C-alpha cells in the first residue's frame, strides 16, 4: 500500500514530536461544602480567597433579605489541612443600616482586608473596610473609605507590580438619566485605605448606545495587559481592556465572542494556558451556573462544565479561584443557592 506524500509527512511529524492531538479540557466534581449556617435567613454575595498560609476564607452578607436593616457580613475560614470550616461569625454590622457585597483582599504584607458597602439603598453606597493581621481571627475597627471611592464592588482586586492595588468598581442609579457605570479604582498604598491622596479613578469610554454595566472582574495577562468582564442590563457580558496596567481603558462593548448573561454576577479567571474562563449564569435566568472558556479558535465560548443547576430559584453570584490540591489544578467556586445557602464546590481541571 502506498500512502499519499502529505500523509507520509504528517506521520513523520507526529513520530518526531511535532504533532500533538488536541485534548478537550474537563472539569470533574470533587466536593461540596455549605459555608453558611442559616443565620439571616437569607444570604448572598459570597467572596472566596486563599490566605498566605494555605487556609481558605470566605465572606458573604446575611439577614432577613437583601437590603433589610439587619443585613450583616459573615465570615468563615478553613485551616490548612482541615476539611472543616469554622462556624461563621459576624465581622461587619451597622445598626439599622444594611451591609452589602463583601470582598476579601490579601495584601503584600499578608494582611487580610475586608471591603464592604453600607447604605439603605444601592445608589447611596459608601465603602468601608476592616483589617486582620491573623487571617480573620481578629479584626481592626471598621473605617470608611474616602468619599467617592467604593473599593472592590464585588469581585477580586489585583495587586500590581508597582505595589498598588487595582479594584473593579461601579455605580448604580435607581432610575432616570444616570445608568449603571463601570469604573476602576487604584490605591497606591495598600493598608492605608482611608487616605484620599492614595486613591485614583479611571473610567472606560462608553459604547454607543451606552451599556448599563456593573461589577467588573479583572484578569491579568502580564506586561500591563488587563481585561475586565462585567454584567449588563442588556443581557450580554461586556468587556474592556487596558494596555497600561489599568490607567486607561478601551471602550466598554459587548464581549466578542458574544456571551449571554441574565444581568447576574460573574467571575473571570486566567487559565495556565492563557485562555480566559468565566463563571456565570449562561442564558436568560439564574437556574444554571456554568464555567465557560474561550475556544481554541476564539470564535465562541465553550462550556467547560455545568457547575450547578436548580429547577427554580437561583444559583448565582460566583466567586472563583484556581488552586492546587495534591498536585492537581482545581477550580473552587463559592456561590448562592436559592438565597438560603452559600455553597463551595471544587472541581478538578484536566487537559488544559
ZAMARGU-4260 file (C-alpha; in steps of 0.2 Angstrom, whole numbers, plus 5000, padded with zeros to 4 digits):
<rodrens>
0) 5000/5000/5000 | 5007/5017/4995 | 5002/5032/5006 | 5000/5050/4999 | 5015/5061/5001
5) 5006/5073/5013 | 5001/5058/5024 | 5019/5052/5025 | 5024/5070/5030 | 5011/5070/5043
10) 5016/5054/5051 | 5034/5059/5051 | 5030/5075/5060 | 5019/5065/5073 | 5033/5052/5077
15) 5046/5066/5078 | 5035/5075/5092 | 5029/5089/5080 | 5011/5083/5081 | 5000/5084/5096
20) 4982/5078/5097 | 4971/5092/5105 | 4963/5087/5121 | 4947/5095/5127 | 4948/5102/5145
25) 4937/5094/5158 | 4931/5098/5175 | 4927/5084/5187 | 4917/5087/5203 | 4927/5084/5219
30) 4917/5091/5234 | 4904/5102/5240 | 4903/5112/5257 | 4889/5123/5264 | 4898/5138/5271
35) 4883/5147/5278 | 4874/5142/5295 | 4856/5148/5292 | 4859/5165/5300 | 4848/5178/5292
40) 4839/5168/5285 | 4844/5175/5268 | 4862/5175/5262 | 4871/5181/5246 | 4886/5188/5238
45) 4900/5177/5244 | 4918/5180/5241 | 4932/5167/5242 | 4951/5170/5245 | 4966/5159/5249
50) 4977/5165/5263 | 4996/5165/5263 | 4997/5150/5275 | 4986/5140/5263 | 4970/5142/5273
55) 4954/5147/5264 | 4942/5161/5269 | 4925/5167/5264 | 4913/5181/5267 | 4895/5185/5262
60) 4880/5195/5268 | 4866/5188/5278 | 4850/5195/5285 | 4831/5195/5284 | 4833/5199/5265
65) 4844/5209/5254 | 4843/5227/5259 | 4835/5224/5275 | 4841/5234/5290 | 4848/5218/5299
70) 4859/5213/5285 | 4877/5210/5291 | 4893/5202/5284 | 4898/5185/5289 | 4915/5176/5289
75) 4922/5159/5289 | 4938/5150/5286 | 4946/5133/5283 | 4963/5130/5291 | 4976/5122/5280
80) 4975/5103/5281 | 4957/5103/5288 | 4941/5098/5279 | 4930/5108/5291 | 4926/5127/5290
85) 4924/5137/5306 | 4907/5142/5312 | 4903/5159/5303 | 4905/5175/5313 | 4898/5192/5310
90) 4913/5204/5305 | 4903/5219/5300 | 4887/5227/5305 | 4879/5244/5305 | 4864/5245/5317
95) 4849/5249/5307 | 4858/5250/5290 | 4861/5235/5278 | 4879/5229/5273 | 4882/5223/5256
100) 4894/5214/5244 | 4910/5209/5255 | 4926/5207/5246 | 4942/5200/5254 | 4959/5205/5249
105) 4976/5199/5255 | 4989/5212/5254 | 5008/5211/5251 | 5012/5210/5270 | 4999/5196/5272
110) 4986/5207/5280 | 4968/5202/5276 | 4957/5217/5272 | 4938/5215/5271 | 4929/5228/5260
115) 4911/5231/5260 | 4897/5243/5257 | 4885/5252/5269 | 4869/5261/5264 | 4850/5259/5264
120) 4850/5260/5245 | 4862/5254/5232 | 4864/5271/5224 | 4870/5278/5241 | 4883/5265/5245
125) 4898/5270/5255 | 4914/5260/5255 | 4920/5253/5272 | 4934/5241/5277 | 4942/5231/5292
130) 4959/5223/5293 | 4966/5207/5300 | 4984/5203/5304 | 4980/5185/5308 | 4969/5178/5294
135) 4952/5184/5301 | 4954/5178/5319 | 4954/5196/5325 | 4949/5212/5316 | 4953/5231/5317
140) 4939/5243/5320 | 4928/5247/5304 | 4934/5263/5294 | 4926/5272/5280 | 4935/5273/5263
145) 4937/5291/5257 | 4922/5299/5250 | 4919/5295/5232 | 4928/5278/5232 | 4919/5261/5235
150) 4934/5249/5233 | 4931/5232/5225 | 4912/5232/5221 | 4910/5213/5221 | 4925/5204/5213
155) 4943/5201/5217 | 4956/5215/5217 | 4973/5214/5209 | 4989/5218/5217 | 5000/5227/5204
160) 5019/5226/5201 | 5022/5244/5207 | 5014/5240/5224 | 4997/5247/5221 | 4980/5238/5221
165) 4968/5239/5207 | 4949/5237/5210 | 4935/5234/5198 | 4921/5245/5204 | 4904/5253/5198
170) 4890/5264/5202 | 4871/5261/5200 | 4857/5273/5199 | 4839/5268/5204 | 4831/5275/5189
175) 4832/5290/5177 | 4846/5298/5167 | 4861/5291/5176 | 4863/5272/5171 | 4874/5259/5178
180) 4893/5263/5175 | 4909/5253/5177 | 4925/5261/5183 | 4941/5256/5191 | 4949/5262/5207
185) 4968/5261/5212 | 4975/5263/5229 | 4994/5267/5229 | 4997/5262/5247 | 4989/5246/5252
190) 4983/5246/5270 | 4982/5265/5271 | 4964/5263/5264 | 4957/5279/5272 | 4969/5292/5265
195) 4961/5300/5250 | 4978/5305/5242 | 4982/5287/5239 | 4967/5284/5228 | 4963/5287/5210
200) 4950/5283/5197 | 4948/5278/5179 | 4933/5275/5168 | 4932/5267/5151 | 4923/5276/5137
205) 4905/5270/5134 | 4899/5261/5118 | 4885/5269/5108 | 4872/5267/5114 | 4880/5265/5132
210) 4879/5248/5141 | 4872/5248/5158 | 4887/5238/5166 | 4892/5234/5184 | 4904/5223/5194
215) 4919/5221/5183 | 4930/5206/5186 | 4949/5208/5182 | 4961/5197/5173 | 4980/5200/5172
220) 4988/5194/5156 | 5005/5201/5161 | 5015/5215/5154 | 5002/5228/5159 | 4989/5220/5148
225) 4972/5218/5158 | 4955/5213/5154 | 4939/5216/5163 | 4922/5207/5161 | 4906/5214/5168
230) 4887/5210/5169 | 4875/5222/5160 | 4856/5226/5159 | 4857/5222/5141 | 4858/5203/5144
235) 4876/5201/5137 | 4893/5201/5145 | 4903/5217/5142 | 4922/5218/5140 | 4935/5232/5141
240) 4954/5231/5140 | 4969/5241/5146 | 4987/5240/5140 | 4994/5252/5153 | 4991/5242/5169
245) 4973/5249/5171 | 4977/5268/5170 | 4966/5269/5154 | 4953/5258/5147 | 4946/5254/5130
250) 4928/5257/5125 | 4916/5246/5135 | 4907/5234/5122 | 4899/5218/5122 | 4912/5204/5123
255) 4917/5195/5107 | 4913/5181/5106 | 4896/5186/5112 | 4891/5178/5129 | 4873/5179/5136
260) 4870/5183/5154 | 4854/5187/5163 | 4861/5203/5172 | 4869/5192/5185 | 4886/5192/5194
265) 4901/5184/5186 | 4919/5180/5189 | 4934/5180/5177 | 4950/5170/5178 | 4965/5167/5168
270) 4970/5148/5165 | 4988/5142/5165 | 4987/5140/5146 | 4982/5159/5144 | 4964/5156/5140
275) 4950/5166/5149 | 4937/5157/5160 | 4921/5165/5165 | 4910/5158/5179 | 4892/5164/5176
280) 4874/5161/5173 | 4874/5157/5154 | 4857/5162/5147 | 4841/5171/5152 | 4839/5166/5170
285) 4849/5161/5185 | 4844/5142/5185 | 4861/5136/5179 | 4879/5141/5184 | 4892/5137/5171
290) 4911/5138/5168 | 4914/5144/5150 | 4931/5147/5142 | 4937/5155/5126 | 4938/5142/5112
295) 4955/5137/5104 | 4950/5147/5088 | 4942/5161/5098 | 4925/5160/5088 | 4914/5156/5103
300) 4914/5152/5122 | 4915/5134/5126 | 4906/5126/5141 | 4919/5118/5152 | 4906/5112/5165
305) 4889/5114/5172 | 4893/5118/5190 | 4876/5118/5197 | 4858/5119/5192 | 4841/5121/5201
310) 4823/5119/5195 | 4818/5135/5202 | 4826/5149/5212 | 4844/5153/5208 | 4862/5148/5208
315) 4871/5164/5206 | 4885/5177/5211 | 4900/5166/5210 | 4917/5169/5217 | 4930/5158/5210
320) 4949/5155/5211 | 4961/5142/5204 | 4971/5132/5217 | 4982/5116/5218 | 4977/5101/5228
325) 4988/5086/5229 | 4997/5092/5214 | 4981/5094/5203 | 4974/5111/5197 | 4956/5114/5204
330) 4943/5127/5202 | 4935/5132/5218 | 4918/5142/5216 | 4908/5149/5231 | 4890/5155/5226
335) 4872/5157/5232 | 4860/5143/5231 | 4842/5150/5232 | 4847/5164/5244 | 4847/5151/5258
340) 4865/5143/5256 | 4882/5149/5252 | 4889/5134/5243 | 4908/5130/5239 | 4911/5117/5226
345) 4928/5111/5220 | 4932/5104/5203 | 4947/5095/5196 | 4953/5103/5180 | 4962/5092/5167
350) 4968/5094/5149 | 4972/5112/5150
</rodrens>
